[in-house]
Amino acid sequence: MNGPLYKQANGNVVLVRRVKRKNESPMKQLTRWFVDNQIGFSFNLLALLFLAHGMPRARDYTAKYFNLSYYNPSTGNYGLGWADGHVVLFCVVLLTGLRAATMEYILAPFAKAQGISKRKDITRFSEQAWMSIYYAVFWPLGLYIYCQSPAYLNLHELWTGWPDRELTGLMKGYMLAQLGFWLQQMVVINIEERRKDHWQMFTHHIVTSVLIYTSYRYGHTRVGNLILVLMDVSDLALGIAKCLKYLGYHTLCDIMFGIFMVSWLIARHFLYLTVCYSVWAHTPNIMPTGCFKGARGNLTGPFEPPAEKGIAYLLEPLWDSEGMFCYNETVKWSFLSMLLFLQCLTIMWFSMILRVAVKVIKGAPAEDVRSDDEAGDGEDDGEDEDEYVYEEARPLEEEVGVEEIDLKNWERRTGVKRQAPITTGVSLPGHSDRKELLGRIGCEKQVE
Protein backbone atom coordinates (compact mmCIF):
# COMPACT_ATOMS: atom_id res chain seq x y z
CA MET A 1 0.00 0.00 0.00
CA ASN A 2 1.45 3.32 -1.07
CA GLY A 3 -0.08 5.45 1.63
CA PRO A 4 -3.08 5.98 3.90
CA LEU A 5 -6.51 6.99 2.66
CA TYR A 6 -5.87 10.57 3.61
CA LYS A 7 -8.66 12.71 2.13
CA GLN A 8 -12.06 12.16 0.60
CA ALA A 9 -13.48 14.72 -1.77
CA ASN A 10 -17.12 15.30 -2.59
CA GLY A 11 -18.42 12.24 -4.35
CA ASN A 12 -16.80 8.85 -4.51
CA VAL A 13 -13.20 9.99 -5.13
CA VAL A 14 -10.69 8.85 -2.51
CA LEU A 15 -7.23 10.41 -2.38
CA VAL A 16 -4.17 8.40 -1.36
CA ARG A 17 -1.16 10.18 0.13
CA ARG A 18 2.13 9.13 -1.47
CA VAL A 19 5.70 10.20 -0.78
CA LYS A 20 6.86 12.57 -3.47
CA ARG A 21 9.65 11.07 -5.52
CA LYS A 22 12.50 13.55 -5.84
CA ASN A 23 15.05 13.66 -8.60
CA GLU A 24 17.97 12.58 -6.44
CA SER A 25 21.48 11.99 -7.69
CA PRO A 26 23.01 8.50 -7.33
CA MET A 27 25.25 9.81 -4.55
CA LYS A 28 22.22 11.18 -2.68
CA GLN A 29 20.44 7.85 -3.06
CA LEU A 30 23.52 6.02 -1.78
CA THR A 31 23.73 8.40 1.18
CA ARG A 32 20.06 7.87 2.00
CA TRP A 33 20.53 4.10 1.79
CA PHE A 34 23.51 4.24 4.14
CA VAL A 35 21.59 6.36 6.67
CA ASP A 36 18.72 3.86 6.63
CA ASN A 37 21.05 0.86 6.96
CA GLN A 38 23.76 2.09 9.33
CA ILE A 39 23.07 -0.57 11.94
CA GLY A 40 22.99 -3.56 9.62
CA PHE A 41 25.90 -2.35 7.50
CA SER A 42 28.16 -1.70 10.50
CA PHE A 43 27.41 -4.84 12.47
CA ASN A 44 27.54 -7.08 9.39
CA LEU A 45 31.04 -5.76 8.70
CA LEU A 46 32.04 -6.43 12.30
CA ALA A 47 30.48 -9.90 12.19
CA LEU A 48 32.46 -10.75 9.04
CA LEU A 49 35.60 -9.47 10.72
CA PHE A 50 35.05 -11.63 13.81
CA LEU A 51 34.31 -14.67 11.63
CA ALA A 52 37.51 -14.11 9.67
CA HIS A 53 39.41 -13.70 12.93
CA GLY A 54 38.37 -17.23 13.85
CA MET A 55 40.34 -18.60 10.87
CA PRO A 56 43.98 -19.24 11.82
CA ARG A 57 45.32 -18.17 8.42
CA ALA A 58 43.55 -14.82 8.55
CA ARG A 59 44.28 -14.07 12.20
CA ASP A 60 47.61 -12.36 11.50
CA TYR A 61 45.71 -9.77 9.43
CA THR A 62 42.52 -9.41 11.45
CA ALA A 63 44.38 -9.09 14.77
CA LYS A 64 45.47 -5.60 13.71
CA TYR A 65 41.85 -4.42 14.08
CA PHE A 66 41.56 -5.63 17.68
CA ASN A 67 45.05 -5.10 19.11
CA LEU A 68 47.43 -2.16 19.30
CA SER A 69 50.39 -2.58 16.98
CA TYR A 70 54.13 -1.93 17.35
CA TYR A 71 54.57 -3.11 20.93
CA ASN A 72 58.13 -2.75 22.24
CA PRO A 73 58.75 -5.37 24.97
CA SER A 74 61.94 -3.68 26.11
CA THR A 75 60.12 -0.48 27.09
CA GLY A 76 56.55 -1.71 27.55
CA ASN A 77 55.33 1.08 25.26
CA TYR A 78 54.04 1.23 21.72
CA GLY A 79 55.39 2.75 18.55
CA LEU A 80 53.31 4.00 15.67
CA GLY A 81 52.82 3.22 12.02
CA TRP A 82 50.35 2.47 9.24
CA ALA A 83 48.84 -0.51 11.07
CA ASP A 84 47.26 1.96 13.51
CA GLY A 85 44.80 2.76 10.74
CA HIS A 86 43.15 -0.64 11.28
CA VAL A 87 42.22 0.31 14.85
CA VAL A 88 40.94 3.71 13.70
CA LEU A 89 38.79 2.08 10.99
CA PHE A 90 37.45 -0.42 13.52
CA CYS A 91 36.48 2.47 15.83
CA VAL A 92 34.73 4.31 12.97
CA VAL A 93 32.61 1.28 12.05
CA LEU A 94 31.91 0.33 15.67
CA LEU A 95 30.90 3.86 16.70
CA THR A 96 28.68 4.20 13.62
CA GLY A 97 26.77 1.03 14.48
CA LEU A 98 26.63 1.77 18.21
CA ARG A 99 25.39 5.30 17.62
CA ALA A 100 22.61 4.25 15.25
CA ALA A 101 21.54 1.25 17.37
CA THR A 102 21.58 3.18 20.64
CA MET A 103 19.54 6.00 19.16
CA GLU A 104 17.06 3.67 17.46
CA TYR A 105 16.43 1.07 20.15
CA ILE A 106 17.21 2.81 23.44
CA LEU A 107 17.17 6.59 23.26
CA ALA A 108 14.25 7.12 20.87
CA PRO A 109 11.91 4.74 22.81
CA PHE A 110 12.99 6.43 26.04
CA ALA A 111 12.17 9.84 24.55
CA LYS A 112 8.70 8.64 23.51
CA ALA A 113 8.10 7.16 26.96
CA GLN A 114 8.95 10.55 28.48
CA GLY A 115 6.30 12.26 26.38
CA ILE A 116 8.37 13.60 23.47
CA SER A 117 6.08 13.15 20.48
CA LYS A 118 7.50 15.18 17.61
CA ARG A 119 9.75 13.26 15.28
CA LYS A 120 12.34 16.03 15.06
CA ASP A 121 12.54 16.42 18.84
CA ILE A 122 12.97 12.67 19.28
CA THR A 123 15.83 12.72 16.79
CA ARG A 124 17.49 15.73 18.44
CA PHE A 125 17.16 14.21 21.90
CA SER A 126 18.64 10.92 20.71
CA GLU A 127 21.59 12.67 19.08
CA GLN A 128 22.39 14.78 22.13
CA ALA A 129 21.95 11.85 24.51
CA TRP A 130 24.39 9.78 22.43
CA MET A 131 26.96 12.59 22.49
CA SER A 132 26.50 12.88 26.25
CA ILE A 133 27.11 9.15 26.65
CA TYR A 134 30.28 9.36 24.57
CA TYR A 135 31.67 12.33 26.47
CA ALA A 136 30.67 10.79 29.80
CA VAL A 137 33.02 7.91 28.94
CA PHE A 138 35.91 9.67 27.22
CA TRP A 139 36.14 12.86 29.26
CA PRO A 140 36.79 11.03 32.57
CA LEU A 141 39.17 8.68 30.73
CA GLY A 142 41.09 11.60 29.24
CA LEU A 143 41.13 13.37 32.59
CA TYR A 144 42.53 10.24 34.24
CA ILE A 145 45.31 10.01 31.64
CA TYR A 146 46.13 13.68 32.13
CA CYS A 147 46.25 13.33 35.94
CA GLN A 148 48.63 10.37 35.61
CA SER A 149 50.98 12.15 33.21
CA PRO A 150 54.02 14.28 34.18
CA ALA A 151 52.23 17.27 32.62
CA TYR A 152 49.52 17.36 35.30
CA LEU A 153 49.24 21.04 36.32
CA ASN A 154 52.65 21.68 34.76
CA LEU A 155 52.69 23.17 31.27
CA HIS A 156 56.47 22.80 30.94
CA GLU A 157 56.13 19.00 31.14
CA LEU A 158 53.98 19.01 28.03
CA TRP A 159 57.17 19.31 26.01
CA THR A 160 59.78 17.37 27.98
CA GLY A 161 61.06 14.03 26.70
CA TRP A 162 60.75 15.01 23.05
CA PRO A 163 61.77 13.56 20.61
CA ASP A 164 60.08 10.28 21.55
CA ARG A 165 58.09 8.12 19.17
CA GLU A 166 56.62 5.74 21.74
CA LEU A 167 53.70 6.08 24.12
CA THR A 168 51.79 3.99 26.63
CA GLY A 169 49.08 1.60 25.52
CA LEU A 170 46.37 3.58 27.30
CA MET A 171 47.41 6.84 25.67
CA LYS A 172 47.66 5.20 22.26
CA GLY A 173 44.23 3.58 22.50
CA TYR A 174 42.71 6.86 23.73
CA MET A 175 44.17 8.94 20.89
CA LEU A 176 43.20 6.42 18.19
CA ALA A 177 39.66 6.10 19.54
CA GLN A 178 39.27 9.89 19.65
CA LEU A 179 40.54 10.14 16.07
CA GLY A 180 38.05 7.46 15.01
CA PHE A 181 35.22 9.32 16.73
CA TRP A 182 35.92 12.63 14.99
CA LEU A 183 36.33 10.97 11.61
CA GLN A 184 32.99 9.26 12.19
CA GLN A 185 31.45 12.62 13.10
CA MET A 186 32.68 14.03 9.79
CA VAL A 187 30.81 11.23 8.01
CA VAL A 188 27.65 11.71 10.10
CA ILE A 189 27.21 15.44 9.46
CA ASN A 190 27.56 14.88 5.70
CA ILE A 191 25.07 12.02 5.34
CA GLU A 192 22.33 13.18 7.72
CA GLU A 193 20.15 16.28 7.49
CA ARG A 194 22.32 19.39 7.44
CA ARG A 195 22.08 21.93 10.22
CA LYS A 196 22.34 25.70 10.07
CA ASP A 197 26.02 25.67 11.03
CA HIS A 198 27.01 22.68 8.88
CA TRP A 199 30.14 24.21 7.41
CA GLN A 200 31.35 25.61 10.73
CA MET A 201 30.95 22.19 12.35
CA PHE A 202 32.53 20.42 9.38
CA THR A 203 35.52 22.78 9.55
CA HIS A 204 35.77 22.22 13.32
CA HIS A 205 35.81 18.44 12.82
CA ILE A 206 38.51 18.68 10.16
CA VAL A 207 40.74 20.89 12.31
CA THR A 208 40.20 18.68 15.38
CA SER A 209 41.01 15.50 13.42
CA VAL A 210 44.14 17.09 11.94
CA LEU A 211 45.31 18.25 15.37
CA ILE A 212 44.77 14.81 16.91
CA TYR A 213 46.57 13.05 14.07
CA THR A 214 49.50 15.45 13.88
CA SER A 215 50.00 15.50 17.66
CA TYR A 216 49.98 11.71 17.58
CA ARG A 217 52.48 11.42 14.73
CA TYR A 218 54.73 14.22 15.98
CA GLY A 219 54.94 12.82 19.52
CA HIS A 220 52.89 15.58 21.18
CA THR A 221 50.23 13.33 22.72
CA ARG A 222 50.42 15.03 26.12
CA VAL A 223 49.23 18.36 24.75
CA GLY A 224 46.74 16.57 22.49
CA ASN A 225 45.26 14.81 25.51
CA LEU A 226 45.02 18.07 27.48
CA ILE A 227 43.24 19.91 24.65
CA LEU A 228 40.71 17.08 24.26
CA VAL A 229 39.99 17.19 28.00
CA LEU A 230 39.40 20.95 27.84
CA MET A 231 37.07 20.59 24.86
CA ASP A 232 35.08 17.58 26.06
CA VAL A 233 34.02 18.95 29.45
CA SER A 234 31.87 21.74 27.99
CA ASP A 235 30.43 19.46 25.31
CA LEU A 236 29.32 17.05 28.03
CA ALA A 237 27.53 19.84 29.91
CA LEU A 238 25.91 21.11 26.71
CA GLY A 239 24.61 17.66 25.76
CA ILE A 240 23.04 17.18 29.19
CA ALA A 241 21.46 20.66 29.05
CA LYS A 242 19.89 19.93 25.65
CA CYS A 243 18.54 16.57 26.83
CA LEU A 244 16.92 18.28 29.82
CA LYS A 245 15.35 20.83 27.49
CA TYR A 246 13.73 18.15 25.32
CA LEU A 247 12.52 16.27 28.41
CA GLY A 248 10.79 19.44 29.63
CA TYR A 249 12.94 20.09 32.72
CA HIS A 250 13.43 23.76 31.89
CA THR A 251 14.69 24.85 35.32
CA LEU A 252 17.31 22.09 35.41
CA CYS A 253 18.14 22.92 31.80
CA ASP A 254 18.80 26.55 32.71
CA ILE A 255 21.03 25.49 35.62
CA MET A 256 22.98 23.06 33.44
CA PHE A 257 23.22 25.69 30.73
CA GLY A 258 24.83 28.02 33.28
CA ILE A 259 27.32 25.26 34.20
CA PHE A 260 27.99 24.78 30.52
CA MET A 261 28.71 28.48 30.00
CA VAL A 262 31.11 28.61 32.93
CA SER A 263 32.93 25.45 31.85
CA TRP A 264 33.10 26.71 28.26
CA LEU A 265 34.52 30.08 29.30
CA ILE A 266 37.12 28.64 31.68
CA ALA A 267 38.17 25.60 29.61
CA ARG A 268 38.01 26.97 26.07
CA HIS A 269 38.97 30.59 26.52
CA PHE A 270 41.28 30.70 29.55
CA LEU A 271 42.94 27.31 29.99
CA TYR A 272 43.02 26.68 26.25
CA LEU A 273 44.81 30.00 25.68
CA THR A 274 47.36 29.09 28.34
CA VAL A 275 48.18 26.01 26.25
CA CYS A 276 48.54 28.23 23.17
CA TYR A 277 50.82 30.51 25.20
CA SER A 278 52.90 27.49 26.24
CA VAL A 279 53.35 26.52 22.60
CA TRP A 280 54.62 30.00 21.86
CA ALA A 281 56.73 30.65 24.99
CA HIS A 282 57.87 27.29 26.41
CA THR A 283 58.64 25.11 23.42
CA PRO A 284 61.67 27.14 22.21
CA ASN A 285 63.30 26.78 25.63
CA ILE A 286 62.50 23.10 26.24
CA MET A 287 62.36 21.28 22.91
CA PRO A 288 65.59 20.79 20.95
CA THR A 289 65.58 22.68 17.67
CA GLY A 290 66.30 20.65 14.54
CA CYS A 291 65.27 17.44 12.82
CA PHE A 292 65.56 13.81 13.93
CA LYS A 293 65.21 10.55 12.12
CA GLY A 294 64.75 6.89 13.05
CA ALA A 295 62.94 4.88 15.70
CA ARG A 296 63.36 5.08 19.46
CA GLY A 297 66.80 3.85 20.47
CA ASN A 298 68.12 4.59 17.02
CA LEU A 299 67.43 8.31 16.63
CA THR A 300 69.87 10.47 14.73
CA GLY A 301 70.02 14.25 14.93
CA PRO A 302 69.54 17.04 15.37
CA PHE A 303 70.28 18.32 11.88
CA GLU A 304 68.94 21.07 9.68
CA PRO A 305 65.90 20.35 7.52
CA PRO A 306 66.78 19.70 3.88
CA ALA A 307 66.53 22.93 1.91
CA GLU A 308 65.60 21.15 -1.33
CA LYS A 309 62.29 19.92 0.15
CA GLY A 310 61.01 23.36 1.05
CA ILE A 311 58.32 22.95 3.69
CA ALA A 312 57.34 19.48 2.46
CA TYR A 313 59.44 17.97 5.25
CA LEU A 314 56.67 19.01 7.67
CA LEU A 315 54.42 16.31 6.19
CA GLU A 316 56.92 13.46 6.29
CA PRO A 317 56.07 12.32 9.86
CA LEU A 318 52.42 11.94 8.84
CA TRP A 319 53.13 8.83 6.78
CA ASP A 320 56.67 7.70 7.70
CA SER A 321 56.93 6.47 11.29
CA GLU A 322 60.72 6.41 11.11
CA GLY A 323 61.16 9.38 8.81
CA MET A 324 62.32 12.86 9.64
CA PHE A 325 60.38 14.91 12.19
CA CYS A 326 61.43 18.36 13.32
CA TYR A 327 60.90 21.24 15.64
CA ASN A 328 61.62 24.81 14.58
CA GLU A 329 59.79 28.10 14.18
CA THR A 330 57.90 26.82 11.15
CA VAL A 331 56.62 23.78 13.03
CA LYS A 332 55.72 25.89 16.06
CA TRP A 333 53.66 28.37 14.07
CA SER A 334 52.01 25.61 12.05
CA PHE A 335 50.63 24.05 15.25
CA LEU A 336 49.87 27.39 16.82
CA SER A 337 47.94 28.64 13.79
CA MET A 338 45.64 25.60 13.86
CA LEU A 339 45.07 26.03 17.59
CA LEU A 340 44.26 29.72 17.16
CA PHE A 341 41.94 28.99 14.24
CA LEU A 342 40.05 26.57 16.48
CA GLN A 343 39.90 29.33 19.09
CA CYS A 344 38.33 31.68 16.52
CA LEU A 345 35.56 29.13 15.89
CA THR A 346 34.89 28.78 19.61
CA ILE A 347 34.76 32.58 20.01
CA MET A 348 32.17 32.77 17.23
CA TRP A 349 30.09 30.07 18.92
CA PHE A 350 30.48 31.70 22.33
CA SER A 351 28.98 34.91 20.95
CA MET A 352 25.91 32.87 19.98
CA ILE A 353 25.85 31.30 23.44
CA LEU A 354 25.85 34.76 25.02
CA ARG A 355 22.71 35.58 23.03
CA VAL A 356 21.04 32.56 24.63
CA ALA A 357 22.23 33.69 28.07
CA VAL A 358 20.63 37.09 27.53
CA LYS A 359 17.34 35.38 26.67
CA VAL A 360 17.56 33.28 29.85
CA ILE A 361 18.12 36.39 31.94
CA LYS A 362 15.03 37.89 30.34
CA GLY A 363 13.00 34.84 31.30
CA ALA A 364 13.12 32.68 28.18
CA PRO A 365 14.27 29.04 28.49
CA ALA A 366 17.83 28.16 27.47
CA GLU A 367 18.07 26.93 23.91
CA ASP A 368 21.22 26.51 21.85
CA VAL A 369 20.96 28.52 18.63
CA ARG A 370 23.89 26.88 16.91
CA SER A 371 22.84 23.58 15.37
CA ASP A 372 19.54 22.15 16.58
CA ASP A 373 17.66 22.84 13.36
CA GLU A 374 18.22 21.79 9.81
CA ALA A 375 19.13 24.46 7.30
CA GLY A 376 16.02 26.19 6.12
CA ASP A 377 13.76 24.83 8.84
CA GLY A 378 10.86 26.96 9.96
CA GLU A 379 9.03 26.92 13.24
CA ASP A 380 6.64 24.16 12.21
CA ASP A 381 7.76 20.84 13.62
CA GLY A 382 5.13 18.84 11.77
CA GLU A 383 5.51 16.97 8.55
CA ASP A 384 6.25 19.03 5.49
CA GLU A 385 3.21 18.89 3.24
CA ASP A 386 5.43 19.52 0.23
CA GLU A 387 7.01 16.10 0.75
CA TYR A 388 3.78 14.35 -0.25
CA VAL A 389 1.46 14.26 -3.25
CA TYR A 390 -2.19 13.20 -3.35
CA GLU A 391 -3.44 10.92 -6.11
CA GLU A 392 -6.85 9.46 -6.84
CA ALA A 393 -7.11 5.93 -5.54
CA ARG A 394 -7.63 3.45 -8.36
CA PRO A 395 -9.82 0.40 -7.87
CA LEU A 396 -8.17 -2.97 -7.91
CA GLU A 397 -9.18 -4.80 -11.09
CA GLU A 398 -9.30 -8.55 -11.23
CA GLU A 399 -11.03 -10.91 -13.62
CA VAL A 400 -13.79 -12.73 -11.79
CA GLY A 401 -16.18 -15.20 -13.34
CA VAL A 402 -19.79 -14.12 -12.94
CA GLU A 403 -20.86 -17.64 -12.12
CA GLU A 404 -18.51 -17.67 -9.11
CA ILE A 405 -20.24 -14.78 -7.33
CA ASP A 406 -22.66 -15.75 -4.57
CA LEU A 407 -25.29 -13.02 -4.82
CA LYS A 408 -27.42 -14.37 -2.01
CA ASN A 409 -24.49 -14.31 0.43
CA TRP A 410 -23.63 -10.79 -0.74
CA GLU A 411 -27.21 -9.65 -0.07
CA ARG A 412 -27.07 -11.03 3.47
CA ARG A 413 -23.75 -9.23 4.24
CA THR A 414 -24.58 -5.87 2.68
CA GLY A 415 -28.32 -5.69 3.31
CA VAL A 416 -28.89 -4.59 -0.29
CA LYS A 417 -32.13 -5.95 -1.71
CA ARG A 418 -32.40 -6.90 -5.32
CA GLN A 419 -34.95 -4.89 -7.21
CA ALA A 420 -37.11 -6.23 -9.94
CA PRO A 421 -35.43 -5.52 -13.23
CA ILE A 422 -37.06 -3.07 -15.60
CA THR A 423 -37.67 -4.92 -18.82
CA THR A 424 -37.24 -2.77 -21.83
CA GLY A 425 -36.40 -5.59 -24.13
CA VAL A 426 -34.49 -8.78 -23.64
CA SER A 427 -32.55 -9.03 -20.35
CA LEU A 428 -30.85 -11.78 -18.38
CA PRO A 429 -32.20 -12.55 -14.88
CA GLY A 430 -30.01 -10.97 -12.22
CA HIS A 431 -27.87 -9.14 -14.80
CA SER A 432 -28.32 -5.67 -13.26
CA ASP A 433 -27.48 -6.98 -9.75
CA ARG A 434 -24.32 -8.61 -11.01
CA LYS A 435 -23.36 -5.42 -12.77
CA GLU A 436 -23.90 -3.37 -9.60
CA LEU A 437 -21.79 -5.78 -7.56
CA LEU A 438 -19.01 -5.85 -10.12
CA GLY A 439 -19.08 -2.09 -10.22
CA ARG A 440 -18.51 -1.95 -6.44
CA ILE A 441 -15.44 -4.17 -6.65
CA GLY A 442 -13.99 -2.36 -9.65
CA CYS A 443 -14.86 -4.79 -12.42
CA GLU A 444 -17.68 -2.87 -14.07
CA LYS A 445 -15.93 -2.81 -17.43
CA GLN A 446 -16.15 -6.58 -17.72
CA VAL A 447 -19.92 -6.71 -17.95
CA GLU A 448 -21.85 -4.54 -20.36
N, C-alpha and C positions, 0 to 999 in steps of 0.2 A: 504494500500500500504506500502510495507516494506521499500522503499527508492526511491530516484529519479533515473531516467534513466541517469546514470552518464557517462558511456563510451560506445562507439560503436566500435567494432573491425572490421577488414576487413571481409566482407561478411554480413550475415544477423543476426549475434549474437549480442544481446544487453545485456550489463552488468548492474545489479542493485546493488546499494550500500546498504549494510545492516550493522547495528550496530553489532559489534562482541560480541557474548555472552561469558562472562567470567565465569569461575568457581568460583563463589562467595560463601562464607559461609553464613549460615542463618542470622548470626549477621550482616554481611555486607549488605545483602539484606534488613534487617530491618532498618539499618541505612540509606540506600539509600531511602527507602520508607519514612522515617521520614523527611529527607531533602526535598523531593519533596512535602510533605504534611504538612509542618510546619504551614502554615497559617490556613488551614482548621482544623487541629488537635487542635491547640491552641484555636481558637475562638469557635469551637464546645464545647470544655471543659468549656470555660467561659460562653457560652450560657446556657449550662446545669446547671452550678452553679447559674446563675441569675434566671433561671426558678425554680430551687429548692428553692432559697431564697424567691420566691413569695409564697411558701407554709408555712402557719403559723407553722406547726409542725416541719418543717425542719429549720426554721429561727434561732433557738438557735444554730444550728451547722454551718450553712452557714455564719452567721454573723461574725464568727472568721476570715473568709477570707477577709472581707471588713473593719473591725474595729480593732483598737489596743486593746489588751487584758490587763487585770490586772490594770484597772484604780483605783486609790486611791483618793476618793473624799475629804479626809481630807487634802491631800497635793496638789492635782491637778496634780500629776505626775503619772507615770506608772511603775509598776513592770515588772518582766520578768518571763517567764516560757515556757512550751512546746507548748502552744497555739500560740506562736509567729511564730512557724513553718508554720502555715496556711498562714500568711501574706507573708512569704518568698516564699512559693510554689506558691501563687497567682502572686507574682512579677516575678517568673521564667517563668510561663506560659504566662503572659501578655507580658513580654519583648520579649519572643520568637516569639509570633505572631506579635507584633508591628515591630520587626526588619525585619522579613521576608516580611511583607506586605509593609512596607515603602521602602525597597530595591526593591521589585518587581514592585510596582505600582507608585512610586514617583521618587525614585532616579535613577533607571535604565532608565526609559523614559527620565528623564532630561539629563542623560549622553548622550543618543543617540541624543537628540535634540541639544546638544552642540558639536556634531561631533565626539564623541567617538564611534568607530565602532567595535573594537575588543572585543570579548566576555569576555576575561580575564580582560581587562582594565575596562569594564563596571562593572564587579563583584567587582574588587578592589576599584573602585571609590565608589560604593554603600556601601561597607563595611566601608570605611573610613568616608564617609559622615554620616552614621548612628552613628559611634562612636563619631564624632564631635557633632552631635545633642545631644547625651546622656551627654557628658561632658559639653556642653553649658548649660544644665539644672542643672546638679548636682554639677558642680564646683561652680557656683555662690551661689547655695543653701548651700553647705558646708561652703563656705566662710562667708555667712551671719550668720550661726550658730556659727562659730568660733568667729566672731566679737561681737556677743551678749553674749558670754560666759565669765566667770571670767578669763579664761586663755588667753584672747586676749593680745598678746605681753608680756605675763608673764608666763614663763615656770614653775615657782613654783606652779602656780595655776592649773596646769595640775593634780596635785596630792592631792590637798586639798579636804576636805570633805569625803575622803575615810575612812572607808567603808560605801558605800551607794548603795543600790540595786534598786533605783528608778531614773528615768530620765524623762525629758519633753517629751511630745507627738511628737514634731517636731524632737528632737534628735532620739527618738526611731524609728519613721517612716523612717528617713534618714538612720540610720544604717541598718535596716532590708531591705530597698530597695537596698542599696549598696551590702549587702550580697547576695540578690537575683540576682543582676546583675552579680556578679563574679561567682556565681554558674552556671548561664546560660552561661557565657563565657566558663566555663570548658566543658559544654556540646557541645557548638558550635565548638570548636577547635578539638573535637574528632569525630564529625560526618561529618564535611565538609572536603574539600581537605586539606591535611596537608602541612604546610609551612616548610621552611628550619630550622626554630628555634622552631619547635613544642614542643619539650621537655623542652626547656628553658621557653617558654610561659606557658606551662602546669604547670611547677613547680612554676612559678611566681603566677599563679592564685590560686594554692593550698595554698601557703604561705600567699597571700593576704586574702583569705577567712578565713584561720585559725586565722590570726591576727584580722580581723574584729569580728569574732565570739567570740574569747577569750576576747578581749577588752570589748565587749558587756556584756558577762557573768561575767567578773571579776569587772565590774564597772569602767572601764577605757575608757569611751566613749569620753572624752575630747581629750585624746591623739590620739584615733582612728580617730576622726574627723579631727584633725590637719594633721595627716599623709595622709589621703585621699585627703585633699585639696592640699598638697604639690605634690602628685602624679598626680592628675587630671589636673593641670594647664599645664604641659608639654605635656600630652597626647592630650589635646585640641589643642595646637599649632601644634603638629605633624599631627593630623588628617586634619587640615585645609591646612597645607603645602602639604600633599599628594593629597588632592582634587585639589588644584591649579595645581599640576604637571600633573594630568590626564586631566585637562581642557585645558592645553597648556599654562598657564600663568607662564612661567618659571622664569621671573624676580620677580614676586610677590611670587612665590614659594621659590626662594632663600632668599628673605627678611624674609618670614615667617619661613623658616628653620633656619635662624640666630636667630630669636626671640625664636624659639623652643630650640636651643642650649643654649642660655643664661638662659632661664627659667629652663631647665633641670639641668644645672650646679648649679644654685643658689638654686633651690627648693630641688633637690634630692641629692646633694652632700655637701651643706653647711648647709641649714636649717634643712634638715633631720638628719644630724650628730649632730646638736645641740640638737635635740630631743633625740637621742641615748645617748648623754652626760648627758642629764637631767635624763634619766632612771638610769644611773650609779651613778651620783653624788647627785641628789636632793631627789630621793625617800627614801634613808635611813634616811634622816633628817626630812622628812615631814610625810611619811606614818607610821602608827603604826605597829611595827613588831609583828607577831603572827597570829592566826587564829580566825575567827569569824563564828558565826552560827546563822541562823534565818532570819526573814524578817525585814524590816525597822520598827523601833519602838519596836522591840522585839529581838534585837541583843544581843548575849552573847559573851564574850571574852574580851581581847585576851587570848588565851591559846596556848600551844605548839602543834604542829601537832602530831597526833598519830604515835608512832614509829612503831607499828605493820603493818601499811599500806605502809611503805616505801615511795616512791614518788607518789604512786597512789592517794594520797589526792589532788594532783595538778589537777586531772581530775574531781573531784567531782563537782565543780561549773558548769561544762559544761552540766550537765544533771539535777542537783538538784538545783532549784532556791532558796531553803532555807537551803541548805546544807552548809558544811564548805568551806570557801574560805579564803585564807591566803596571807600574804606578808612576805617574808624572802629572804635570798640570793638566794635560789634555784629558787623561783618565779622570782626574778629580772633577773637572768641570763637566764632563760628560755625565757622570753620576749625579752631580749636584743640579744640573739643568733638568734632569728627569724628576728629581725630587721636588724642585721648585715648581715645575709644571703641574705636578700632582697637587701641590699646595694651592696653586691658582684655581684648580677645579674645586677644591674643598672650600675656598673662600667664596666662590660663586654660589655654591650650594648653601653655605652658611648664611649668605644674604637672603636666600629664599626661606631658610629656617627662621630667621629673625622676623620675617613677615608673618609667619605662623605664630610666633611668640607674641607679636603685637595683637593678633586676633584673640589669642587666649586671654591676654590681659583685659581686652575689651569684653570678654564674656563668651566668645565663640569657642567651640571645642577644638582641640589640637588636631590638625590634619596636615600631613606632609603634602606640599604642593609640587614635589619634584617629579614623581614617576608613578603615581597610582593609576592614572588614566591612560588609555591608549591615545595616540595622536589623533586629533580630530573628534574626540568624544565630546558629546554634549552632556547636559545634566540628566537626560533620561537614561535610566538604568535598564529599561525594558528591552525587549527584542526590537531590532531595527526592522521596521516594516518593509524597507527597501530591499531586504535580503530575501523576500518571498514574492512569489507571483501567484495569482489566483486563476485557475482554469476550470472550465465547465466539466463536471464529472461525466464521463461517458459510460453508458450501460455496458455491462459485460455481455457479449454475444456468444451464444453457443447453440449449435444445431441440436434440436431436441425433436424427436419423433412425436407427432401429435397423438399417436395411439398410446404413447407411454405416460400421458398426463392423466392423473386421477382427478377428474373434475369434482367428483362428489367429496373427496377428502379435502380438496381446496376450498369448497363451499363451507365445510364444517369449520375449518381453521380461520377463514377470513370473515365469515358471516355474510358474504355477498350472495344474494339470491339470483338465480337465473331468471331472466325475463323471457316472456314468450317472444320468439322472433317475429319481426314484422315481415310478412311475405309480400314481396313486390316482384315476384317472379320465382325462379327456381332457387332454392337454398338448401344447404345441408343441415340436418339437425345438429344443434349445438355449435355450429360454426362461429357465430358471433361471440359465444362465451369463450371458445378456444382462442379467438383472436384477441379478446380483451386480456385474457391471462397471459398470452404470449407477449402482448404489448407491455404488461407490467414487468416481465422479466427481461425485456430488451430484445425480443425476437420477433417484433411485429412485422419485419420485412419478409419473414419467411412464409407468411400466410396472407394471401390477398383476398 
